[in-house]
Amino acid sequence: MSLRINDIAPDFEADSTAGKLSLHEWIGDGYAIIFSHPKDFTPVCTTEFGAVARLVPEFKKRNTKVMGVSVDSVEEHHKWIKDIEAFAGTSADFPIIDDTSLNVAKLYDMLPAEAYMPDGRTAADSATVRTLFIIGPDKKIRLMLTYPMSVGRNFAEVLRALDAVQATDGKPLATPADWKPGEDVIVGLSLDDDAARERFGEIDIKLPYLRLTKAK
């Protein structure tokens, strides 16, 4: 069955470049990002892992852990990390999961149950393993983004989306199009005008159903 936003992120145990990990235990009480890849030593993926390596300090500021998933072995990952770090100009300080079993790819509905690893495979054999998940402290999926092999991910947008998720999580708020941290947010329709003012203070009523307030 397909995963949807607000589903519990499937738990798993797997070997990684940081040792054996259990997903839910590893997440702990913070947020997590899982970003998956079809193969090591591929150009787009190398640039993406490099981008994440440079952003690790930003994710830490947001109490967010990052985990890479690639359909290759830990041994191959350790070799690939040297290329990633050379490209990024910094250390790749996050775990990369060994998914040669395809367990994670199948749990997260990125490959069909009958998929297998053919001899001499290329990245095209597992091309659909290019999805990113933001997971909350309650282990529920907050966001999913899936990319084709030809399109590198925009990690500035991933960071912006994480900020939006955290700004609205558990609150009757939403973010408007193109929102950035510090900008006004939308008051949820579960609150009438009086309740919105009591909770958030001043509100800017653009339309009866579109009311803005300052982010707290």
FIRO-941029 format. One record per residue (C-alpha): x, y, z; residue in three letters; residue number from 1. Coordinates in nm, 3 decimals. Example, Ala and Ser with C-alpha at 12.3 -4.5 7.8 and 13.67 -1.06 7.14 Angstrom:
<pts>
<pt xx="1.230" yy="-0.450" zz="0.780" rest="ALA" nr="1"/>
<pt xx="1.367" yy="-0.106" zz="0.714" rest="SER" nr="2"/>
</pts>
This chain:
<pts>
<pt xx="0.000" yy="0.000" zz="0.000" rest="MET" nr="1"/>
<pt xx="0.129" yy="0.347" zz="-0.086" rest="SER" nr="2"/>
<pt xx="0.262" yy="0.571" zz="0.188" rest="LEU" nr="3"/>
<pt xx="0.087" yy="0.899" zz="0.252" rest="ARG" nr="4"/>
<pt xx="0.154" yy="1.209" zz="0.457" rest="ILE" nr="5"/>
<pt xx="0.075" yy="1.145" zz="0.827" rest="ASN" nr="6"/>
<pt xx="0.141" yy="0.771" zz="0.793" rest="ASP" nr="7"/>
<pt xx="0.390" yy="0.630" zz="1.042" rest="ILE" nr="8"/>
<pt xx="0.726" yy="0.605" zz="0.866" rest="ALA" nr="9"/>
<pt xx="0.803" yy="0.231" zz="0.840" rest="PRO" nr="10"/>
<pt xx="1.068" yy="0.131" zz="1.093" rest="ASP" nr="11"/>
<pt xx="1.367" yy="-0.073" zz="0.984" rest="PHE" nr="12"/>
<pt xx="1.709" yy="-0.191" zz="1.093" rest="GLU" nr="13"/>
<pt xx="1.998" yy="-0.165" zz="0.851" rest="ALA" nr="14"/>
<pt xx="2.374" yy="-0.147" zz="0.830" rest="ASP" nr="15"/>
<pt xx="2.511" yy="0.196" zz="0.756" rest="SER" nr="16"/>
<pt xx="2.835" yy="0.390" zz="0.737" rest="THR" nr="17"/>
<pt xx="2.772" yy="0.475" zz="1.105" rest="ALA" nr="18"/>
<pt xx="2.706" yy="0.114" zz="1.209" rest="GLY" nr="19"/>
<pt xx="2.378" yy="-0.071" zz="1.253" rest="LYS" nr="20"/>
<pt xx="2.081" yy="0.163" zz="1.290" rest="LEU" nr="21"/>
<pt xx="1.716" yy="0.127" zz="1.385" rest="SER" nr="22"/>
<pt xx="1.524" yy="0.412" zz="1.222" rest="LEU" nr="23"/>
<pt xx="1.277" yy="0.506" zz="1.497" rest="HIS" nr="24"/>
<pt xx="1.542" yy="0.477" zz="1.768" rest="GLU" nr="25"/>
<pt xx="1.784" yy="0.682" zz="1.558" rest="TRP" nr="26"/>
<pt xx="1.527" yy="0.959" zz="1.502" rest="ILE" nr="27"/>
<pt xx="1.472" yy="0.995" zz="1.877" rest="GLY" nr="28"/>
<pt xx="1.268" yy="1.302" zz="1.975" rest="ASP" nr="29"/>
<pt xx="1.364" yy="1.524" zz="1.681" rest="GLY" nr="30"/>
<pt xx="1.294" yy="1.545" zz="1.310" rest="TYR" nr="31"/>
<pt xx="1.459" yy="1.339" zz="1.039" rest="ALA" nr="32"/>
<pt xx="1.515" yy="1.352" zz="0.666" rest="ILE" nr="33"/>
<pt xx="1.564" yy="1.037" zz="0.459" rest="ILE" nr="34"/>
<pt xx="1.680" yy="1.092" zz="0.103" rest="PHE" nr="35"/>
<pt xx="1.723" yy="0.793" zz="-0.124" rest="SER" nr="36"/>
<pt xx="1.934" yy="0.720" zz="-0.429" rest="HIS" nr="37"/>
<pt xx="1.949" yy="0.442" zz="-0.690" rest="PRO" nr="38"/>
<pt xx="2.327" yy="0.390" zz="-0.698" rest="LYS" nr="39"/>
<pt xx="2.664" yy="0.506" zz="-0.567" rest="ASP" nr="40"/>
<pt xx="2.914" yy="0.683" zz="-0.794" rest="PHE" nr="41"/>
<pt xx="2.649" yy="0.856" zz="-1.005" rest="THR" nr="42"/>
<pt xx="2.690" yy="1.226" zz="-1.093" rest="PRO" nr="43"/>
<pt xx="2.360" yy="1.380" zz="-0.981" rest="VAL" nr="44"/>
<pt xx="2.360" yy="1.181" zz="-0.656" rest="CYS" nr="45"/>
<pt xx="2.717" yy="1.286" zz="-0.579" rest="THR" nr="46"/>
<pt xx="2.621" yy="1.653" zz="-0.609" rest="THR" nr="47"/>
<pt xx="2.317" yy="1.594" zz="-0.387" rest="GLU" nr="48"/>
<pt xx="2.511" yy="1.415" zz="-0.114" rest="PHE" nr="49"/>
<pt xx="2.764" yy="1.697" zz="-0.134" rest="GLY" nr="50"/>
<pt xx="2.488" yy="1.955" zz="-0.088" rest="ALA" nr="51"/>
<pt xx="2.361" yy="1.771" zz="0.221" rest="VAL" nr="52"/>
<pt xx="2.714" yy="1.747" zz="0.362" rest="ALA" nr="53"/>
<pt xx="2.743" yy="2.126" zz="0.345" rest="ARG" nr="54"/>
<pt xx="2.400" yy="2.172" zz="0.507" rest="LEU" nr="55"/>
<pt xx="2.445" yy="1.936" zz="0.803" rest="VAL" nr="56"/>
<pt xx="2.505" yy="2.232" zz="1.042" rest="PRO" nr="57"/>
<pt xx="2.177" yy="2.390" zz="0.927" rest="GLU" nr="58"/>
<pt xx="1.987" yy="2.067" zz="0.986" rest="PHE" nr="59"/>
<pt xx="2.141" yy="2.034" zz="1.333" rest="LYS" nr="60"/>
<pt xx="2.018" yy="2.385" zz="1.419" rest="LYS" nr="61"/>
<pt xx="1.669" yy="2.257" zz="1.341" rest="ARG" nr="62"/>
<pt xx="1.704" yy="1.944" zz="1.557" rest="ASN" nr="63"/>
<pt xx="1.694" yy="1.735" zz="1.240" rest="THR" nr="64"/>
<pt xx="1.900" yy="1.428" zz="1.154" rest="LYS" nr="65"/>
<pt xx="1.975" yy="1.333" zz="0.794" rest="VAL" nr="66"/>
<pt xx="2.009" yy="0.981" zz="0.655" rest="MET" nr="67"/>
<pt xx="2.106" yy="0.884" zz="0.302" rest="GLY" nr="68"/>
<pt xx="1.982" yy="0.562" zz="0.146" rest="VAL" nr="69"/>
<pt xx="2.157" yy="0.413" zz="-0.155" rest="SER" nr="70"/>
<pt xx="2.104" yy="0.072" zz="-0.313" rest="VAL" nr="71"/>
<pt xx="2.464" yy="-0.036" zz="-0.259" rest="ASP" nr="72"/>
<pt xx="2.679" yy="-0.179" zz="0.021" rest="SER" nr="73"/>
<pt xx="2.842" yy="-0.003" zz="0.315" rest="VAL" nr="74"/>
<pt xx="3.178" yy="-0.091" zz="0.163" rest="GLU" nr="75"/>
<pt xx="3.085" yy="0.092" zz="-0.158" rest="GLU" nr="76"/>
<pt xx="2.943" yy="0.384" zz="0.042" rest="HIS" nr="77"/>
<pt xx="3.274" yy="0.434" zz="0.226" rest="HIS" nr="78"/>
<pt xx="3.455" yy="0.450" zz="-0.109" rest="LYS" nr="79"/>
<pt xx="3.195" yy="0.689" zz="-0.251" rest="TRP" nr="80"/>
<pt xx="3.214" yy="0.919" zz="0.052" rest="ILE" nr="81"/>
<pt xx="3.568" yy="1.014" zz="-0.054" rest="LYS" nr="82"/>
<pt xx="3.428" yy="1.149" zz="-0.382" rest="ASP" nr="83"/>
<pt xx="3.139" yy="1.323" zz="-0.204" rest="ILE" nr="84"/>
<pt xx="3.374" yy="1.497" zz="0.038" rest="GLU" nr="85"/>
<pt xx="3.613" yy="1.596" zz="-0.239" rest="ALA" nr="86"/>
<pt xx="3.328" yy="1.751" zz="-0.435" rest="PHE" nr="87"/>
<pt xx="3.164" yy="1.917" zz="-0.132" rest="ALA" nr="88"/>
<pt xx="3.485" yy="2.043" zz="0.026" rest="GLY" nr="89"/>
<pt xx="3.364" yy="1.923" zz="0.367" rest="THR" nr="90"/>
<pt xx="3.305" yy="1.600" zz="0.558" rest="SER" nr="91"/>
<pt xx="2.992" yy="1.396" zz="0.493" rest="ALA" nr="92"/>
<pt xx="2.883" yy="1.370" zz="0.856" rest="ASP" nr="93"/>
<pt xx="2.564" yy="1.164" zz="0.824" rest="PHE" nr="94"/>
<pt xx="2.490" yy="0.792" zz="0.786" rest="PRO" nr="95"/>
<pt xx="2.431" yy="0.623" zz="0.451" rest="ILE" nr="96"/>
<pt xx="2.221" yy="0.307" zz="0.466" rest="ILE" nr="97"/>
<pt xx="2.315" yy="-0.019" zz="0.296" rest="ASP" nr="98"/>
<pt xx="2.003" yy="-0.112" zz="0.098" rest="ASP" nr="99"/>
<pt xx="2.140" yy="-0.389" zz="-0.121" rest="THR" nr="100"/>
<pt xx="1.849" yy="-0.600" zz="0.008" rest="SER" nr="101"/>
<pt xx="1.606" yy="-0.336" zz="-0.127" rest="LEU" nr="102"/>
<pt xx="1.425" yy="-0.362" zz="0.207" rest="ASN" nr="103"/>
<pt xx="1.403" yy="0.016" zz="0.259" rest="VAL" nr="104"/>
<pt xx="1.320" yy="0.088" zz="-0.106" rest="ALA" nr="105"/>
<pt xx="1.029" yy="-0.157" zz="-0.088" rest="LYS" nr="106"/>
<pt xx="0.910" yy="-0.051" zz="0.261" rest="LEU" nr="107"/>
<pt xx="0.888" yy="0.305" zz="0.134" rest="TYR" nr="108"/>
<pt xx="0.710" yy="0.206" zz="-0.187" rest="ASP" nr="109"/>
<pt xx="0.995" yy="0.314" zz="-0.414" rest="MET" nr="110"/>
<pt xx="1.026" yy="-0.027" zz="-0.579" rest="LEU" nr="111"/>
<pt xx="0.769" yy="-0.304" zz="-0.634" rest="PRO" nr="112"/>
<pt xx="0.776" yy="-0.605" zz="-0.403" rest="ALA" nr="113"/>
<pt xx="0.912" yy="-0.832" zz="-0.678" rest="GLU" nr="114"/>
<pt xx="1.205" yy="-0.601" zz="-0.764" rest="ALA" nr="115"/>
<pt xx="1.554" yy="-0.752" zz="-0.746" rest="TYR" nr="116"/>
<pt xx="1.912" yy="-0.650" zz="-0.814" rest="MET" nr="117"/>
<pt xx="2.015" yy="-0.775" zz="-1.161" rest="PRO" nr="118"/>
<pt xx="2.377" yy="-0.855" zz="-1.240" rest="ASP" nr="119"/>
<pt xx="2.558" yy="-0.564" zz="-1.397" rest="GLY" nr="120"/>
<pt xx="2.275" yy="-0.329" zz="-1.304" rest="ARG" nr="121"/>
<pt xx="2.285" yy="0.042" zz="-1.372" rest="THR" nr="122"/>
<pt xx="2.114" yy="0.326" zz="-1.185" rest="ALA" nr="123"/>
<pt xx="1.826" yy="0.294" zz="-1.433" rest="ALA" nr="124"/>
<pt xx="1.730" yy="-0.040" zz="-1.275" rest="ASP" nr="125"/>
<pt xx="1.642" yy="0.138" zz="-0.951" rest="SER" nr="126"/>
<pt xx="1.565" yy="0.484" zz="-1.089" rest="ALA" nr="127"/>
<pt xx="1.251" yy="0.526" zz="-0.880" rest="THR" nr="128"/>
<pt xx="1.459" yy="0.520" zz="-0.561" rest="VAL" nr="129"/>
<pt xx="1.480" yy="0.899" zz="-0.561" rest="ARG" nr="130"/>
<pt xx="1.240" yy="1.013" zz="-0.291" rest="THR" nr="131"/>
<pt xx="1.294" yy="1.242" zz="0.008" rest="LEU" nr="132"/>
<pt xx="1.093" yy="1.215" zz="0.330" rest="PHE" nr="133"/>
<pt xx="1.065" yy="1.457" zz="0.621" rest="ILE" nr="134"/>
<pt xx="0.962" yy="1.268" zz="0.936" rest="ILE" nr="135"/>
<pt xx="0.840" yy="1.425" zz="1.260" rest="GLY" nr="136"/>
<pt xx="0.928" yy="1.339" zz="1.622" rest="PRO" nr="137"/>
<pt xx="0.611" yy="1.128" zz="1.636" rest="ASP" nr="138"/>
<pt xx="0.760" yy="0.921" zz="1.349" rest="LYS" nr="139"/>
<pt xx="0.489" yy="1.038" zz="1.106" rest="LYS" nr="140"/>
<pt xx="0.572" yy="1.140" zz="0.750" rest="ILE" nr="141"/>
<pt xx="0.534" yy="1.515" zz="0.710" rest="ARG" nr="142"/>
<pt xx="0.647" yy="1.558" zz="0.348" rest="LEU" nr="143"/>
<pt xx="0.748" yy="1.353" zz="0.044" rest="MET" nr="144"/>
<pt xx="0.931" yy="1.470" zz="-0.268" rest="LEU" nr="145"/>
<pt xx="1.012" yy="1.240" zz="-0.560" rest="THR" nr="146"/>
<pt xx="1.254" yy="1.333" zz="-0.837" rest="TYR" nr="147"/>
<pt xx="1.350" yy="1.180" zz="-1.172" rest="PRO" nr="148"/>
<pt xx="1.713" yy="1.087" zz="-1.230" rest="MET" nr="149"/>
<pt xx="1.776" yy="1.389" zz="-1.453" rest="SER" nr="150"/>
<pt xx="1.670" yy="1.653" zz="-1.197" rest="VAL" nr="151"/>
<pt xx="1.895" yy="1.736" zz="-0.902" rest="GLY" nr="152"/>
<pt xx="1.714" yy="1.821" zz="-0.583" rest="ARG" nr="153"/>
<pt xx="1.693" yy="2.178" zz="-0.458" rest="ASN" nr="154"/>
<pt xx="1.809" yy="2.147" zz="-0.098" rest="PHE" nr="155"/>
<pt xx="1.739" yy="2.514" zz="-0.032" rest="ALA" nr="156"/>
<pt xx="1.375" yy="2.420" zz="-0.091" rest="GLU" nr="157"/>
<pt xx="1.408" yy="2.115" zz="0.134" rest="VAL" nr="158"/>
<pt xx="1.540" yy="2.340" zz="0.411" rest="LEU" nr="159"/>
<pt xx="1.260" yy="2.592" zz="0.348" rest="ARG" nr="160"/>
<pt xx="1.001" yy="2.313" zz="0.358" rest="ALA" nr="161"/>
<pt xx="1.148" yy="2.182" zz="0.684" rest="LEU" nr="162"/>
<pt xx="1.120" yy="2.531" zz="0.833" rest="ASP" nr="163"/>
<pt xx="0.757" yy="2.549" zz="0.719" rest="ALA" nr="164"/>
<pt xx="0.679" yy="2.207" zz="0.866" rest="VAL" nr="165"/>
<pt xx="0.832" yy="2.304" zz="1.199" rest="GLN" nr="166"/>
<pt xx="0.663" yy="2.646" zz="1.203" rest="ALA" nr="167"/>
<pt xx="0.317" yy="2.492" zz="1.163" rest="THR" nr="168"/>
<pt xx="0.352" yy="2.152" zz="1.330" rest="ASP" nr="169"/>
<pt xx="0.075" yy="2.102" zz="1.586" rest="GLY" nr="170"/>
<pt xx="-0.056" yy="2.456" zz="1.539" rest="LYS" nr="171"/>
<pt xx="-0.364" yy="2.591" zz="1.356" rest="PRO" nr="172"/>
<pt xx="-0.134" yy="2.757" zz="1.103" rest="LEU" nr="173"/>
<pt xx="-0.021" yy="2.708" zz="0.744" rest="ALA" nr="174"/>
<pt xx="0.234" yy="2.880" zz="0.523" rest="THR" nr="175"/>
<pt xx="0.144" yy="3.064" zz="0.201" rest="PRO" nr="176"/>
<pt xx="0.308" yy="3.011" zz="-0.137" rest="ALA" nr="177"/>
<pt xx="0.680" yy="3.098" zz="-0.145" rest="ASP" nr="178"/>
<pt xx="0.686" yy="3.150" zz="0.234" rest="TRP" nr="179"/>
<pt xx="1.021" yy="3.207" zz="0.402" rest="LYS" nr="180"/>
<pt xx="1.104" yy="3.210" zz="0.775" rest="PRO" nr="181"/>
<pt xx="1.006" yy="3.540" zz="0.933" rest="GLY" nr="182"/>
<pt xx="0.720" yy="3.607" zz="0.693" rest="GLU" nr="183"/>
<pt xx="0.351" yy="3.603" zz="0.788" rest="ASP" nr="184"/>
<pt xx="0.167" yy="3.273" zz="0.817" rest="VAL" nr="185"/>
<pt xx="-0.194" yy="3.176" zz="0.750" rest="ILE" nr="186"/>
<pt xx="-0.440" yy="3.126" zz="1.036" rest="VAL" nr="187"/>
<pt xx="-0.624" yy="2.794" zz="1.014" rest="GLY" nr="188"/>
<pt xx="-0.998" yy="2.790" zz="0.944" rest="LEU" nr="189"/>
<pt xx="-1.055" yy="2.601" zz="1.268" rest="SER" nr="190"/>
<pt xx="-1.032" yy="2.938" zz="1.448" rest="LEU" nr="191"/>
<pt xx="-1.281" yy="3.221" zz="1.401" rest="ASP" nr="192"/>
<pt xx="-1.152" yy="3.579" zz="1.398" rest="ASP" nr="193"/>
<pt xx="-1.194" yy="3.633" zz="1.773" rest="ASP" nr="194"/>
<pt xx="-1.023" yy="3.306" zz="1.861" rest="ALA" nr="195"/>
<pt xx="-0.743" yy="3.386" zz="1.616" rest="ALA" nr="196"/>
<pt xx="-0.684" yy="3.727" zz="1.775" rest="ARG" nr="197"/>
<pt xx="-0.691" yy="3.576" zz="2.124" rest="GLU" nr="198"/>
<pt xx="-0.429" yy="3.322" zz="2.028" rest="ARG" nr="199"/>
<pt xx="-0.206" yy="3.513" zz="1.787" rest="PHE" nr="200"/>
<pt xx="-0.280" yy="3.882" zz="1.843" rest="GLY" nr="201"/>
<pt xx="-0.324" yy="4.101" zz="1.537" rest="GLU" nr="202"/>
<pt xx="-0.453" yy="3.932" zz="1.222" rest="ILE" nr="203"/>
<pt xx="-0.458" yy="4.068" zz="0.868" rest="ASP" nr="204"/>
<pt xx="-0.784" yy="3.965" zz="0.697" rest="ILE" nr="205"/>
<pt xx="-0.718" yy="3.948" zz="0.322" rest="LYS" nr="206"/>
<pt xx="-1.034" yy="3.742" zz="0.252" rest="LEU" nr="207"/>
<pt xx="-1.287" yy="3.587" zz="0.492" rest="PRO" nr="208"/>
<pt xx="-1.100" yy="3.257" zz="0.459" rest="TYR" nr="209"/>
<pt xx="-0.747" yy="3.399" zz="0.417" rest="LEU" nr="210"/>
<pt xx="-0.610" yy="3.561" zz="0.732" rest="ARG" nr="211"/>
<pt xx="-0.244" yy="3.630" zz="0.801" rest="LEU" nr="212"/>
<pt xx="-0.059" yy="3.674" zz="1.130" rest="THR" nr="213"/>
<pt xx="0.299" yy="3.711" zz="1.245" rest="LYS" nr="214"/>
<pt xx="0.487" yy="3.388" zz="1.297" rest="ALA" nr="215"/>
<pt xx="0.573" yy="3.335" zz="1.665" rest="LYS" nr="216"/>
</pts>
